[in-house]
Amino acid sequence: MNFYITALLLGLSLSAIAMGIFISMKIFNIPDITTDGSYTLGAVITAVCLTHGYPIWLTYLLSVMGGALAGSITGFIHTKLKVNALLAGILVMTALYSVNLSILGRSNIPLLNIRNIFEVISPTSNLDINSSIALLINIALLWTGLSLLLKTDFGLAMRATGNSESMIKALGVNTDRMKIIGLAISNGLVATAGFLVCQYQGFADISMGIGIVIVGLGSVMIGETLNNWLSVTNIWLQLLFVIAGAIVFQLVLAFTLSLGIDPNLLKLLTALFVLIIVSIPQLGFRKQS
């Protein structure tokens, strides 16, 4: 049971990545690989700040700002320098490896005997319950804030930029600015996941972000499948299903590992699972055709 509780808590933490990937992939149709670097950046800033005695609220703010800056640089390279979005993300992700290593000063930093966000809210003596409450509060705030943002005129302009860039540009909207801000928000959310996971796992590691974009993509695809099955058009529910997708994703991986699969094959299993999720709708469409 503890195995699945851990997967549930990790799924809640990583749901911030799923919301970030939702913005870049589903709203702007941009395959943003910056995610691997900005996730680690959020964790790295968190570890360094907490070990130096920074308050948690300031640590959180700096982590989000770091991720947002990384995303905005990707957006700038893509829109202003006219570099392919995928290549722009790869360039920034590669540069972030050196940045993260420079900030860390070594390959990893443990958070031993350091007060974290899960100890701030502790209504019970059960650590898992306290962690669940802290994560639910954080994810609920992110979900509410992002849903409200996407319902505003600015949010509608962001969504229109992804749906029909030429149309929204004809209406006088600066689409380059929309993409830069959108990628900044996306990677700010991804860095938030790094902030949470770093404290939950108790360490920050330079390689913790490798392949994390696959986890976010799989979560979004699960949410997208649920949206299609239920014909959901409401942005609140779409984001909620994306969060549910992150939790389901981690629970499926936990179930797979509980069967005795070698943990060294986890990345391979993750890639295969995402491949299956992506392929099922396509196979269903071909069968229907």
Backbone bond lengths (Angstrom), bond angles and torsions (degrees), N, CA, C in turn:
res aa  C-N    CA-C-N  psi(-1)  N-CA   C-N-CA  omega(-1)  CA-C   N-CA-C  phi
1 M - - - 1.470 - - 1.529 111.25 -
2 N 1.347 116.57 -40.94 1.463 119.71 179.07 1.526 111.31 -61.20
3 F 1.346 115.76 -30.46 1.459 121.06 178.87 1.524 110.51 -61.24
4 Y 1.319 116.56 -43.62 1.466 121.42 -178.27 1.529 111.49 -77.31
5 I 1.327 116.89 -30.65 1.466 119.78 175.60 1.528 109.74 -63.84
6 T 1.330 115.69 -42.30 1.465 119.93 176.83 1.520 111.21 -61.11
7 A 1.335 116.51 -42.67 1.467 120.93 178.31 1.530 110.93 -63.35
8 L 1.335 116.65 -39.34 1.459 121.06 178.67 1.528 111.14 -63.32
9 L 1.330 116.18 -45.53 1.464 120.26 -179.80 1.523 111.13 -66.99
10 L 1.335 116.18 -38.58 1.465 119.20 177.57 1.524 110.69 -67.32
11 G 1.337 116.51 -36.54 1.458 120.33 176.75 1.515 112.09 -63.22
12 L 1.323 116.39 -40.34 1.469 120.14 176.67 1.530 110.60 -63.28
13 S 1.329 115.92 -41.99 1.468 119.56 179.87 1.528 111.20 -63.81
14 L 1.332 116.10 -42.44 1.462 120.74 -176.58 1.527 113.11 -80.57
15 S 1.322 117.38 -6.90 1.467 119.52 178.31 1.528 111.50 -65.20
16 A 1.340 116.50 -22.69 1.464 119.07 175.11 1.524 110.25 -65.33
17 I 1.345 116.61 -35.35 1.474 120.24 175.03 1.520 110.08 -64.27
18 A 1.337 115.91 -42.65 1.467 120.31 -179.35 1.530 110.67 -59.51
19 M 1.336 117.37 -41.35 1.465 119.98 177.78 1.522 111.30 -66.47
20 G 1.354 116.56 -36.49 1.457 119.94 177.23 1.517 111.94 -66.12
21 I 1.337 116.44 -44.31 1.470 120.92 177.92 1.526 110.51 -64.78
22 F 1.336 116.90 -34.06 1.459 121.02 177.88 1.532 110.56 -58.78
23 I 1.329 116.53 -40.93 1.459 120.30 -179.83 1.530 110.92 -66.73
24 S 1.334 116.48 -49.09 1.460 119.21 -175.90 1.530 112.46 -71.11
25 M 1.329 117.64 -42.41 1.459 120.98 -174.61 1.523 113.18 -84.87
26 K 1.323 116.98 -46.39 1.458 120.41 -172.12 1.520 113.52 -90.00
27 I 1.310 117.40 -27.59 1.465 119.12 -179.51 1.527 111.34 -93.94
28 F 1.351 116.57 -44.38 1.462 119.50 -176.67 1.528 113.68 -103.92
29 N 1.334 117.40 -6.74 1.462 121.42 -177.55 1.526 112.11 55.85
30 I 1.334 115.84 39.68 1.460 122.07 -179.76 1.531 109.08 -113.90
31 P 1.335 117.73 119.50 1.471 120.18 175.86 1.531 109.88 -78.47
32 D 1.305 116.36 91.67 1.461 122.02 -171.97 1.532 111.05 -92.33
33 I 1.322 116.37 108.65 1.458 121.93 -179.98 1.533 111.12 -88.18
34 T 1.325 116.61 -3.95 1.465 119.90 176.78 1.523 110.83 -56.80
35 T 1.322 116.00 -22.97 1.461 122.93 -177.01 1.527 112.42 -49.70
36 D 1.319 117.67 -44.92 1.467 120.67 -178.10 1.528 111.41 -57.93
37 G 1.324 116.15 -39.11 1.463 119.71 -179.30 1.512 113.93 -81.29
38 S 1.338 117.37 -39.32 1.466 120.09 -177.65 1.523 112.19 -71.25
39 Y 1.335 117.11 -29.93 1.469 120.91 174.94 1.534 110.26 -63.73
40 T 1.322 115.44 -47.60 1.459 119.86 177.25 1.522 110.78 -64.69
41 L 1.334 117.02 -38.27 1.465 121.09 179.42 1.522 110.90 -59.92
42 G 1.343 116.55 -43.15 1.462 119.66 178.17 1.518 111.80 -61.24
43 A 1.345 116.12 -40.77 1.466 120.47 179.12 1.518 111.41 -69.20
44 V 1.326 116.42 -40.57 1.466 121.61 -178.41 1.531 110.79 -64.22
45 I 1.324 116.41 -47.10 1.467 120.23 179.04 1.518 109.99 -62.30
46 T 1.323 116.62 -39.94 1.461 121.12 178.98 1.519 111.21 -60.56
47 A 1.330 116.81 -49.06 1.464 121.14 -177.83 1.524 111.46 -62.85
48 V 1.319 116.69 -45.56 1.466 120.52 -178.20 1.526 110.97 -65.56
49 C 1.328 116.52 -44.25 1.469 120.44 -178.56 1.535 111.55 -64.84
50 L 1.325 116.93 -45.51 1.461 119.99 -177.76 1.526 111.92 -66.84
51 T 1.334 116.70 -37.75 1.464 119.15 178.53 1.524 112.34 -70.73
52 H 1.325 116.79 -18.63 1.465 120.86 177.20 1.531 112.08 -98.85
53 G 1.331 116.70 9.50 1.455 120.40 172.95 1.513 115.75 84.25
54 Y 1.332 118.49 15.04 1.460 120.34 177.74 1.533 109.69 -69.05
55 P 1.340 117.89 145.53 1.472 119.01 175.20 1.520 110.97 -65.92
56 I 1.328 116.36 154.52 1.467 120.95 -174.05 1.525 111.37 -63.56
57 W 1.343 117.49 -38.91 1.460 119.47 -177.83 1.524 111.19 -64.49
58 L 1.339 116.62 -38.35 1.464 120.29 178.86 1.534 110.48 -71.47
59 T 1.325 116.24 -37.48 1.462 121.28 176.52 1.524 110.41 -60.38
60 Y 1.331 115.34 -44.80 1.464 120.15 178.99 1.527 110.83 -61.63
61 L 1.315 116.25 -44.59 1.465 121.08 -178.77 1.529 110.93 -62.24
62 L 1.329 116.69 -44.36 1.466 120.60 -179.42 1.531 111.42 -66.48
63 S 1.336 116.33 -36.78 1.470 119.93 178.40 1.518 111.26 -63.68
64 V 1.334 115.96 -46.73 1.469 120.73 179.69 1.526 110.53 -63.77
65 M 1.327 116.35 -42.33 1.469 120.37 179.69 1.526 110.98 -63.52
66 G 1.340 116.60 -38.21 1.462 119.88 177.91 1.518 111.35 -63.16
67 G 1.344 116.80 -46.79 1.456 120.41 178.17 1.521 112.09 -63.56
68 A 1.336 116.23 -41.50 1.467 120.37 179.79 1.528 111.24 -63.90
69 L 1.325 116.52 -38.52 1.473 120.33 178.13 1.524 110.38 -64.00
70 A 1.331 116.80 -42.66 1.462 120.46 178.59 1.525 110.44 -61.52
71 G 1.338 117.08 -43.90 1.461 121.03 179.35 1.519 112.18 -64.67
72 S 1.329 116.61 -39.67 1.465 119.63 -179.52 1.527 111.32 -67.83
73 I 1.338 117.04 -32.35 1.467 119.98 176.64 1.528 110.06 -66.38
74 T 1.338 115.99 -42.20 1.469 119.51 175.67 1.522 110.59 -59.93
75 G 1.337 116.15 -44.94 1.454 120.33 178.96 1.521 112.26 -62.34
76 F 1.323 116.52 -39.39 1.469 120.84 179.13 1.529 110.80 -64.65
77 I 1.340 116.29 -45.56 1.465 119.99 -179.94 1.534 110.48 -62.00
78 H 1.334 115.48 -39.48 1.467 119.69 -178.78 1.525 112.47 -70.86
79 T 1.329 117.01 -46.00 1.464 120.14 -172.92 1.526 113.43 -85.69
80 K 1.313 116.83 -42.20 1.470 120.24 -174.30 1.525 112.62 -89.37
81 L 1.326 116.91 -36.15 1.462 119.84 -179.89 1.529 111.88 -95.61
82 K 1.352 115.76 -1.48 1.465 122.49 175.41 1.541 112.85 59.14
83 V 1.320 115.25 37.68 1.463 121.10 176.42 1.530 108.25 -92.48
84 N 1.324 116.98 141.25 1.461 121.09 177.43 1.527 110.43 -50.81
85 A 1.334 116.43 138.00 1.464 121.09 -174.51 1.524 112.40 -58.36
86 L 1.335 116.68 -41.28 1.460 120.29 179.60 1.520 110.99 -63.96
87 L 1.336 116.69 -44.44 1.461 121.10 179.65 1.527 110.87 -66.11
88 A 1.340 117.09 -39.13 1.459 120.81 178.71 1.529 110.64 -60.51
89 G 1.327 116.02 -42.70 1.462 120.24 178.29 1.514 112.02 -64.88
90 I 1.333 116.81 -40.02 1.461 120.85 179.02 1.528 110.65 -64.68
91 L 1.329 117.03 -41.43 1.460 120.94 179.49 1.531 111.23 -61.92
92 V 1.327 116.51 -47.09 1.472 120.32 -179.16 1.524 110.42 -67.84
93 M 1.333 117.07 -40.60 1.460 120.74 178.30 1.526 110.64 -59.95
94 T 1.328 117.17 -42.82 1.459 121.66 179.09 1.525 111.12 -64.16
95 A 1.335 115.82 -43.31 1.462 119.73 179.07 1.526 111.30 -65.01
96 L 1.332 116.25 -35.47 1.462 119.85 -178.28 1.527 112.52 -65.88
97 Y 1.325 117.74 -25.35 1.468 119.42 177.65 1.530 109.85 -59.53
98 S 1.322 116.37 -46.09 1.462 120.60 178.90 1.526 111.08 -67.74
99 V 1.343 115.78 -39.69 1.465 120.10 178.61 1.524 110.39 -61.96
100 N 1.321 116.68 -47.21 1.463 120.74 -179.45 1.527 111.65 -63.04
101 L 1.329 116.46 -41.07 1.460 120.35 -179.92 1.528 110.84 -66.89
102 S 1.322 116.10 -35.16 1.465 119.93 177.97 1.522 111.21 -68.26
103 I 1.325 116.64 -39.34 1.465 120.32 179.22 1.529 110.63 -68.16
104 L 1.334 116.28 -43.60 1.465 120.67 179.61 1.528 111.62 -66.17
105 G 1.328 115.62 -42.80 1.452 119.57 -176.15 1.516 113.14 83.20
106 R 1.316 117.51 -12.11 1.469 124.01 176.15 1.524 107.56 -157.65
107 S 1.319 117.13 -175.37 1.461 119.26 -173.51 1.524 113.43 -74.51
108 N 1.331 117.78 -28.66 1.475 120.12 179.81 1.517 110.83 -156.14
109 I 1.336 114.43 158.92 1.470 121.82 177.15 1.523 108.60 -132.63
110 P 1.337 118.09 120.47 1.470 120.17 175.89 1.525 110.49 -82.79
111 L 1.318 116.00 149.61 1.468 121.07 177.57 1.531 108.51 -107.46
112 L 1.312 115.33 77.03 1.459 120.87 -177.33 1.527 110.38 -93.64
113 N 1.335 116.01 128.29 1.476 122.31 177.22 1.524 111.92 56.18
114 I 1.329 115.90 37.69 1.461 121.53 179.01 1.525 108.54 -117.79
115 R 1.316 116.12 129.55 1.462 121.45 -179.20 1.521 110.11 -64.96
116 N 1.332 116.69 129.87 1.463 120.85 -179.58 1.516 110.90 -124.26
117 I 1.322 115.45 -178.13 1.465 121.07 -174.26 1.521 112.25 -65.27
118 F 1.318 117.28 -25.92 1.464 120.83 -178.20 1.531 112.05 -77.21
119 E 1.322 116.33 -13.06 1.461 120.68 176.45 1.517 112.29 -96.89
120 V 1.336 116.06 -12.92 1.465 119.69 178.53 1.522 110.29 -69.70
121 I 1.331 115.84 -43.58 1.468 121.38 178.40 1.527 107.24 -105.14
122 S 1.308 116.92 102.43 1.475 120.38 -176.49 1.525 110.79 -138.90
123 P 1.343 116.65 70.88 1.464 120.04 -179.42 1.532 113.69 -71.52
124 T 1.331 116.56 -18.47 1.466 120.02 -179.34 1.527 109.10 -126.04
125 S 1.315 115.31 175.61 1.463 120.89 177.83 1.529 111.60 -91.33
126 N 1.347 116.44 -4.64 1.457 121.36 -179.66 1.528 109.78 -88.37
127 L 1.318 116.16 119.36 1.461 120.61 -176.12 1.523 112.43 -64.38
128 D 1.344 117.22 -38.73 1.464 120.68 -179.46 1.525 111.83 -65.14
129 I 1.324 116.15 -40.75 1.472 120.13 178.70 1.520 110.18 -65.60
130 N 1.331 116.58 -43.80 1.464 120.45 178.79 1.528 111.02 -62.26
131 S 1.336 116.30 -41.62 1.467 120.29 178.82 1.526 110.70 -64.30
132 S 1.338 116.20 -40.66 1.470 120.67 179.39 1.524 110.92 -62.03
133 I 1.331 115.98 -44.09 1.469 120.08 -179.72 1.525 110.74 -63.44
134 A 1.345 116.62 -45.66 1.465 120.52 -179.77 1.521 111.66 -61.62
135 L 1.332 116.05 -43.19 1.467 120.18 -179.78 1.527 111.66 -68.39
136 L 1.325 116.78 -42.13 1.463 120.05 179.66 1.525 111.26 -61.92
137 I 1.324 116.64 -39.63 1.470 120.53 178.54 1.524 110.00 -63.99
138 N 1.335 116.31 -46.94 1.464 120.49 -178.98 1.523 112.00 -63.30
139 I 1.330 117.08 -47.61 1.460 120.56 -177.85 1.522 111.06 -68.48
140 A 1.335 117.18 -35.91 1.465 120.53 177.95 1.527 110.59 -63.81
141 L 1.320 116.64 -40.55 1.463 120.36 178.53 1.532 110.79 -66.10
142 L 1.333 116.57 -42.43 1.467 120.22 178.48 1.528 110.92 -64.58
143 W 1.320 116.28 -43.68 1.468 121.27 -179.85 1.528 110.86 -62.34
144 T 1.336 116.04 -45.64 1.468 120.53 -179.98 1.525 111.12 -64.37
145 G 1.344 115.86 -47.07 1.461 119.64 -178.89 1.509 112.89 -62.58
146 L 1.336 117.06 -44.25 1.468 120.41 -179.33 1.523 111.32 -68.43
147 S 1.328 117.16 -38.96 1.467 120.79 178.41 1.527 110.81 -63.08
148 L 1.327 116.25 -43.70 1.465 120.14 178.52 1.526 111.04 -64.77
149 L 1.336 116.59 -39.81 1.465 120.43 179.32 1.517 111.22 -61.61
150 L 1.333 116.68 -43.71 1.461 120.28 -177.26 1.528 112.91 -73.28
151 K 1.330 117.15 -9.90 1.472 120.90 176.43 1.530 112.10 -94.00
152 T 1.345 117.12 -10.65 1.457 120.80 179.10 1.528 110.15 -78.47
153 D 1.338 115.81 172.18 1.465 120.09 176.94 1.527 110.66 -60.67
154 F 1.324 115.74 -39.11 1.465 119.79 178.51 1.526 110.24 -64.20
155 G 1.323 116.62 -44.36 1.457 120.97 178.70 1.513 112.30 -63.61
156 L 1.335 116.58 -39.74 1.468 120.43 177.45 1.525 110.99 -64.91
157 A 1.347 116.67 -35.41 1.464 120.28 177.00 1.525 110.34 -66.99
158 M 1.342 117.08 -37.16 1.461 121.04 175.88 1.526 110.69 -62.21
159 R 1.319 115.63 -46.56 1.466 119.87 -178.83 1.523 111.11 -66.10
160 A 1.327 116.50 -36.76 1.469 120.29 179.02 1.528 111.09 -68.99
161 T 1.328 116.76 -31.18 1.465 120.34 177.99 1.520 110.84 -61.71
162 G 1.324 116.13 -38.84 1.459 120.08 178.24 1.512 112.85 -75.24
163 N 1.330 117.27 -33.78 1.468 121.03 -177.05 1.529 112.52 -78.12
164 S 1.324 116.19 -45.05 1.471 120.07 -177.68 1.523 108.70 -152.16
165 E 1.327 115.16 86.88 1.463 120.22 -174.93 1.524 111.90 -63.17
166 S 1.327 117.19 -39.51 1.466 119.80 -177.89 1.528 111.35 -66.01
167 M 1.342 116.69 -37.58 1.458 120.17 -179.51 1.521 111.08 -66.89
168 I 1.331 116.57 -48.26 1.461 120.04 -176.46 1.521 110.96 -69.77
169 K 1.355 116.64 -28.11 1.457 120.03 176.58 1.525 109.84 -69.69
170 A 1.339 116.79 -34.87 1.468 121.00 177.79 1.520 111.86 -66.91
171 L 1.331 116.53 -22.27 1.463 121.13 178.72 1.528 112.05 -87.07
172 G 1.333 116.67 3.21 1.459 120.67 174.49 1.517 114.96 95.00
173 V 1.314 117.72 10.95 1.467 120.98 -179.80 1.526 109.07 -86.86
174 N 1.325 116.47 134.41 1.460 122.13 177.62 1.531 108.19 -79.48
175 T 1.320 116.43 97.14 1.464 120.39 -174.70 1.531 112.35 -68.97
176 D 1.332 117.22 -31.37 1.463 119.72 177.09 1.524 110.61 -61.74
177 R 1.327 115.69 -43.92 1.468 119.97 178.80 1.521 110.54 -64.10
178 M 1.324 116.54 -38.77 1.464 120.43 179.07 1.531 111.53 -61.64
179 K 1.332 115.80 -42.36 1.457 119.91 -179.53 1.530 111.03 -66.85
180 I 1.327 116.35 -41.95 1.468 119.95 -179.76 1.526 110.56 -63.06
181 I 1.339 115.88 -46.38 1.471 119.86 179.53 1.522 110.20 -66.26
182 G 1.329 116.58 -40.70 1.460 120.31 -179.87 1.521 112.06 -61.52
183 L 1.337 117.37 -44.50 1.456 120.66 178.72 1.529 111.19 -68.88
184 A 1.327 116.75 -30.94 1.462 119.79 175.60 1.532 110.46 -65.34
185 I 1.338 116.69 -44.76 1.465 120.56 177.61 1.522 110.56 -63.31
186 S 1.333 116.02 -43.22 1.465 121.21 -179.77 1.518 111.31 -57.77
187 N 1.328 117.29 -50.32 1.456 120.66 -177.14 1.525 112.39 -76.36
188 G 1.330 116.99 -22.36 1.460 119.44 171.21 1.519 110.96 -64.89
189 L 1.330 116.46 -40.14 1.467 121.12 175.66 1.526 111.22 -66.15
190 V 1.325 116.16 -40.40 1.466 120.15 178.26 1.528 110.57 -62.61
191 A 1.336 116.69 -42.19 1.468 120.72 177.64 1.523 111.05 -64.11
192 T 1.331 116.94 -31.80 1.458 120.84 175.95 1.525 110.71 -61.52
193 A 1.335 116.13 -39.66 1.464 120.18 176.34 1.524 110.41 -62.49
194 G 1.333 116.50 -40.42 1.461 119.82 176.05 1.508 111.68 -62.31
195 F 1.325 116.35 -39.58 1.468 122.53 176.93 1.533 110.97 -59.37
196 L 1.320 116.78 -43.35 1.468 121.35 -177.50 1.534 112.03 -75.08
197 V 1.333 116.18 -46.31 1.466 120.12 -176.38 1.524 110.88 -66.73
198 C 1.312 116.95 -37.81 1.461 120.84 178.41 1.529 110.64 -57.22
199 Q 1.319 117.11 -44.24 1.466 120.82 -178.95 1.523 111.63 -75.46
200 Y 1.326 116.66 -33.48 1.465 119.53 179.38 1.536 111.16 -69.45
201 Q 1.342 116.09 -42.88 1.463 119.86 -179.48 1.520 112.64 -80.86
202 G 1.339 116.73 -21.78 1.460 120.37 177.52 1.514 114.89 85.85
203 F 1.312 118.13 19.80 1.463 120.95 177.43 1.521 109.69 -166.58
204 A 1.336 114.82 162.43 1.463 122.16 171.36 1.510 107.54 -123.33
205 D 1.333 116.55 134.46 1.463 121.63 -176.99 1.522 108.91 -129.50
206 I 1.316 116.25 144.49 1.458 120.75 -175.60 1.523 112.34 -64.54
207 S 1.332 117.76 -24.50 1.461 120.95 -176.19 1.526 113.46 -102.82
208 M 1.321 118.25 8.78 1.463 120.51 -173.84 1.529 113.30 -69.81
209 G 1.321 117.30 -16.45 1.464 119.33 -178.28 1.513 114.50 -93.83
210 I 1.335 117.47 -3.00 1.459 120.15 -176.90 1.534 110.39 -63.96
211 G 1.314 116.33 120.04 1.462 121.77 177.83 1.512 115.01 78.79
212 I 1.336 117.93 6.62 1.462 119.53 -176.20 1.531 111.22 -68.24
213 V 1.339 117.33 -23.57 1.464 119.98 178.13 1.523 110.88 -62.28
214 I 1.341 116.89 -30.21 1.463 120.62 178.21 1.527 110.47 -65.75
215 V 1.325 116.01 -38.87 1.469 120.18 177.72 1.525 110.45 -62.67
216 G 1.340 115.67 -45.46 1.460 119.39 178.17 1.508 112.42 -63.82
217 L 1.327 116.92 -41.82 1.463 120.95 179.74 1.526 111.05 -64.07
218 G 1.330 116.21 -43.31 1.466 119.81 178.16 1.514 112.05 -61.57
219 S 1.328 116.38 -40.59 1.470 120.90 178.67 1.523 111.20 -63.26
220 V 1.339 115.59 -42.67 1.469 120.17 179.40 1.521 110.81 -65.24
221 M 1.324 117.03 -39.21 1.462 120.51 -179.00 1.528 111.12 -67.79
222 I 1.330 117.09 -37.43 1.465 119.51 175.38 1.524 110.07 -63.18
223 G 1.333 115.89 -45.67 1.461 119.87 177.01 1.506 112.45 -61.69
224 E 1.338 116.91 -39.45 1.461 121.47 179.09 1.529 110.79 -65.37
225 T 1.327 116.57 -38.30 1.467 120.45 177.54 1.523 110.96 -63.10
226 L 1.337 116.11 -43.03 1.467 120.37 177.29 1.525 110.93 -63.92
227 N 1.322 116.07 -40.01 1.467 120.03 178.05 1.530 111.52 -61.63
228 N 1.333 116.45 -41.60 1.466 120.56 -179.87 1.522 111.77 -69.12
229 W 1.317 116.68 -41.29 1.468 120.18 179.22 1.518 111.78 -61.90
230 L 1.330 116.26 -39.99 1.463 121.23 -176.11 1.525 112.59 -97.10
231 S 1.334 116.76 2.15 1.482 122.38 179.99 1.531 111.47 53.42
232 V 1.319 115.47 48.98 1.464 121.30 -178.28 1.525 110.00 -84.68
233 T 1.319 116.80 131.44 1.466 122.09 176.12 1.527 111.74 -119.65
234 N 1.322 116.65 -14.95 1.463 121.49 -179.88 1.521 109.89 -71.07
235 I 1.340 117.49 126.98 1.462 121.96 -175.99 1.522 111.69 -64.38
236 W 1.338 117.74 -31.32 1.468 121.00 177.80 1.523 110.25 -60.94
237 L 1.336 116.15 -47.56 1.458 120.37 -178.49 1.523 111.65 -71.58
238 Q 1.320 116.75 -34.15 1.462 119.67 178.11 1.525 110.66 -60.54
239 L 1.318 116.19 -45.73 1.464 120.31 178.71 1.523 111.26 -67.64
240 L 1.333 116.35 -36.44 1.463 120.28 178.58 1.524 110.89 -63.40
241 F 1.330 116.95 -40.35 1.463 120.37 178.46 1.530 111.29 -69.61
242 V 1.320 117.18 -29.90 1.464 120.50 175.77 1.533 109.54 -65.77
243 I 1.334 116.33 -41.78 1.464 120.78 176.46 1.528 110.01 -62.61
244 A 1.335 116.05 -44.09 1.467 120.65 177.12 1.523 110.53 -61.17
245 G 1.335 116.76 -36.14 1.456 121.01 178.65 1.519 112.18 -62.18
246 A 1.342 116.69 -38.26 1.471 120.29 178.46 1.522 110.99 -64.76
247 I 1.333 115.92 -39.53 1.468 120.07 179.37 1.520 110.91 -68.52
248 V 1.337 116.58 -45.11 1.467 121.10 178.72 1.524 110.54 -60.62
249 F 1.316 115.98 -41.70 1.466 121.36 -179.79 1.519 111.01 -56.72
250 Q 1.337 116.72 -48.00 1.466 120.89 -178.98 1.526 111.79 -69.13
251 L 1.322 116.84 -35.71 1.466 119.75 178.71 1.527 111.05 -66.63
252 V 1.338 117.07 -38.16 1.457 120.67 177.70 1.528 110.37 -64.51
253 L 1.329 117.01 -43.21 1.462 120.18 177.80 1.531 110.86 -63.96
254 A 1.337 115.89 -38.87 1.466 119.62 178.38 1.520 110.81 -63.85
255 F 1.318 116.60 -41.17 1.467 120.88 178.26 1.528 110.39 -63.41
256 T 1.331 116.55 -40.53 1.458 120.84 179.44 1.529 111.10 -62.40
257 L 1.343 115.91 -44.66 1.459 119.67 179.68 1.525 111.72 -67.88
258 S 1.337 116.45 -31.53 1.467 119.74 179.38 1.526 112.15 -67.08
259 L 1.343 116.91 -17.39 1.459 121.11 178.28 1.525 112.28 -79.57
260 G 1.347 115.07 -4.75 1.458 119.01 178.06 1.511 114.23 99.37
261 I 1.333 116.91 13.95 1.467 120.49 178.67 1.536 109.09 -68.55
262 D 1.311 115.76 142.16 1.468 121.67 179.06 1.533 109.75 -60.35
263 P 1.347 118.67 123.81 1.479 121.17 179.39 1.527 113.22 -58.18
264 N 1.343 116.71 -23.77 1.469 119.91 178.16 1.526 111.96 -65.00
265 L 1.321 116.23 -18.81 1.466 121.02 -179.30 1.532 112.13 -94.30
266 L 1.339 116.73 8.92 1.464 120.25 -174.73 1.530 112.06 -60.08
267 K 1.337 117.39 -44.72 1.464 120.42 179.87 1.527 111.10 -62.74
268 L 1.334 116.45 -39.14 1.465 120.66 177.85 1.522 110.53 -64.47
269 L 1.318 116.80 -44.00 1.465 121.05 178.52 1.521 110.92 -63.29
270 T 1.335 115.65 -39.44 1.470 120.02 178.55 1.524 110.48 -61.33
271 A 1.337 117.21 -45.98 1.460 121.29 179.93 1.533 111.43 -63.01
272 L 1.336 116.49 -41.85 1.463 120.43 179.13 1.518 111.22 -66.11
273 F 1.320 116.18 -39.83 1.468 120.19 179.48 1.520 110.58 -62.83
274 V 1.338 116.66 -44.82 1.466 120.24 178.42 1.528 110.40 -63.92
275 L 1.335 116.80 -39.28 1.467 120.63 178.44 1.525 110.79 -59.98
276 I 1.324 116.46 -42.23 1.467 120.64 178.88 1.520 110.68 -64.42
277 I 1.336 116.21 -43.62 1.471 120.55 -179.50 1.526 110.39 -61.08
278 V 1.335 115.77 -43.71 1.470 120.23 -178.53 1.522 111.06 -69.57
279 S 1.331 117.37 -34.64 1.466 121.16 -173.47 1.518 113.53 -78.42
280 I 1.329 117.74 -34.47 1.471 121.15 -174.96 1.533 112.77 -55.33
281 P 1.353 118.98 -49.34 1.477 117.68 178.60 1.522 113.07 -60.94
282 Q 1.349 116.62 -36.78 1.465 119.98 179.97 1.526 111.44 -67.37
283 L 1.328 116.57 -40.97 1.462 120.45 178.57 1.520 111.31 -65.95
284 G 1.358 115.23 -38.03 1.457 119.90 177.77 1.510 111.90 -65.05
285 F 1.345 115.00 -38.47 1.471 119.48 179.13 1.524 110.80 -66.20
286 R 1.343 117.26 -41.05 1.459 120.33 -179.73 1.534 110.49 -66.00
287 K 1.328 115.49 -40.22 1.457 119.45 -179.91 1.524 110.53 -63.12
288 Q 1.351 115.57 -41.39 1.466 120.09 -179.33 1.523 110.08 -67.22
289 S 1.356 116.63 -37.52 1.458 119.56 179.25 1.516 111.03 -66.17
